[in-house]
Amino acid sequence: MEIQAKKENVKSLVWDIVVDISWSNLSHKYFGKSRSWLSQKFVGKGGNGTPIEFTDTERETLKNALNDLAKRIQVCASKL
């Protein structure tokens, strides 16, 4: 049950910003993966329908990617 809660937590945590971020660029830049790979992780199902989820390392990478984007946005905004 804890695994299911973890997966849902990632999806719900990014829901507020999901339409405002280029997940394709994020996936390529920070994970070296396709947008479909990241989408499958959010949905919790692999291409063949098997259950998949973020590993602890992938969750940390996503966290760092979002923090990096936040910093870059703040720097850009401060220059306006």
Steps between C-alpha positions, in 0.01 A plus 500: 500500500786739573630458142163605357491805726849599386404484132182700553690751707741582213214542255296714737803711595566607140134536403491876564783565252445216256380721211759772557814292456647338192523148638669389179788742555519415869506128428776534240714748693488353849428131441632441147165335423203563272187688598303176473731341760419781745131485417499126567663563836230754591222265390664199663486270198776405261456476124389139530257578783720372780503705821795738534580776744767753581800361682636700793783620275256610229288684757813683616591583138150638441523704819837643393372572149203695632721691744737586214211625288370707791839666546533568127152655491583724799823618335313576179222683684748710696651623174170642377 
